[in-house]
Amino acid sequence: MILTGRHGERGSLSRSGLTNAYSGHNQLRKYGPPPGSATVASVLNIGARIRDAQFSACEQKAPFDNGTGAGD
């Protein structure tokens, strides 16, 4: 399951065929939350305060870098 902080990130992932991407940003809340059965998540662009409130445990495995030197 992929959880994104912004609707554009979720849209890009969905257009790429990754249909298990979720976001609560703006109107995307209407699609509902991720399944309760999900036990592993890739979390993109969600701050530590919000992330820690949503998960009982969270461990950073790797940072994301798009390789272009562009921020966010």
The 8 nearest C-alpha neighbors of each residue, nearest first, counted from 0:
[[1, 40, 19, 20, 41, 39, 2, 37],
 [0, 2, 20, 41, 40, 42, 21, 19],
 [3, 1, 21, 42, 22, 20, 41, 43],
 [4, 2, 43, 22, 5, 9, 42, 44],
 [3, 5, 45, 44, 22, 43, 24, 2],
 [6, 4, 24, 7, 8, 3, 22, 9],
 [5, 7, 9, 8, 24, 10, 22, 27],
 [8, 6, 10, 9, 5, 11, 12, 3],
 [7, 9, 11, 10, 6, 5, 3, 12],
 [8, 10, 6, 12, 7, 11, 20, 3],
 [11, 9, 7, 13, 8, 12, 6, 14],
 [12, 10, 14, 8, 13, 9, 7, 15],
 [11, 13, 15, 9, 17, 10, 14, 8],
 [12, 14, 17, 10, 16, 18, 15, 11],
 [15, 13, 11, 16, 12, 10, 17, 18],
 [16, 14, 12, 13, 17, 11, 18, 10],
 [15, 17, 13, 14, 18, 12, 19, 11],
 [18, 16, 13, 12, 19, 15, 20, 14],
 [17, 19, 13, 20, 16, 12, 14, 15],
 [18, 20, 0, 17, 1, 21, 13, 33],
 [21, 19, 1, 18, 2, 9, 0, 17],
 [22, 20, 2, 1, 3, 9, 33, 19],
 [21, 23, 3, 24, 2, 27, 4, 6],
 [22, 24, 28, 27, 25, 21, 4, 26],
 [23, 25, 22, 5, 6, 27, 26, 4],
 [24, 26, 27, 23, 28, 6, 5, 22],
 [27, 25, 28, 29, 24, 23, 30, 6],
 [28, 26, 29, 23, 25, 30, 24, 22],
 [29, 27, 23, 26, 30, 31, 24, 25],
 [28, 30, 27, 31, 26, 23, 32, 25],
 [31, 29, 28, 27, 32, 21, 26, 23],
 [32, 30, 29, 28, 33, 27, 23, 21],
 [31, 33, 34, 30, 21, 28, 23, 22],
 [32, 34, 21, 35, 31, 37, 0, 19],
 [35, 33, 36, 37, 32, 0, 31, 38],
 [34, 36, 37, 33, 38, 32, 0, 39],
 [35, 37, 34, 38, 33, 39, 0, 40],
 [38, 36, 35, 34, 39, 0, 33, 40],
 [37, 39, 36, 40, 35, 0, 34, 54],
 [40, 38, 37, 0, 41, 1, 36, 57],
 [41, 39, 0, 1, 42, 2, 38, 37],
 [40, 42, 1, 2, 0, 43, 39, 3],
 [41, 43, 2, 40, 3, 1, 45, 44],
 [44, 42, 3, 45, 2, 4, 41, 1],
 [45, 43, 4, 3, 46, 42, 5, 71],
 [46, 44, 4, 43, 50, 47, 42, 49],
 [47, 45, 48, 49, 50, 44, 4, 51],
 [46, 48, 50, 49, 51, 45, 52, 44],
 [49, 47, 51, 50, 46, 52, 45, 53],
 [50, 48, 52, 51, 47, 46, 53, 45],
 [49, 51, 47, 53, 52, 48, 46, 45],
 [52, 50, 48, 53, 54, 49, 47, 57],
 [51, 53, 49, 50, 54, 48, 55, 47],
 [54, 52, 50, 51, 49, 55, 48, 56],
 [55, 53, 56, 51, 52, 57, 50, 49],
 [54, 56, 57, 53, 51, 52, 50, 58],
 [57, 55, 54, 58, 51, 53, 50, 52],
 [56, 58, 54, 59, 55, 51, 50, 40],
 [57, 59, 60, 56, 61, 51, 54, 40],
 [60, 58, 61, 57, 62, 42, 41, 56],
 [59, 61, 58, 62, 57, 41, 63, 42],
 [62, 60, 59, 63, 58, 64, 41, 42],
 [63, 61, 64, 60, 59, 43, 65, 42],
 [64, 62, 61, 65, 43, 66, 44, 60],
 [65, 63, 66, 62, 67, 68, 69, 70],
 [64, 66, 67, 63, 68, 69, 70, 71],
 [67, 65, 64, 68, 69, 63, 70, 71],
 [68, 66, 69, 65, 64, 70, 71, 63],
 [67, 69, 66, 70, 65, 64, 71, 63],
 [70, 68, 67, 71, 65, 66, 64, 63],
 [69, 71, 68, 67, 65, 64, 66, 63],
 [70, 69, 44, 65, 64, 68, 63, 8]]
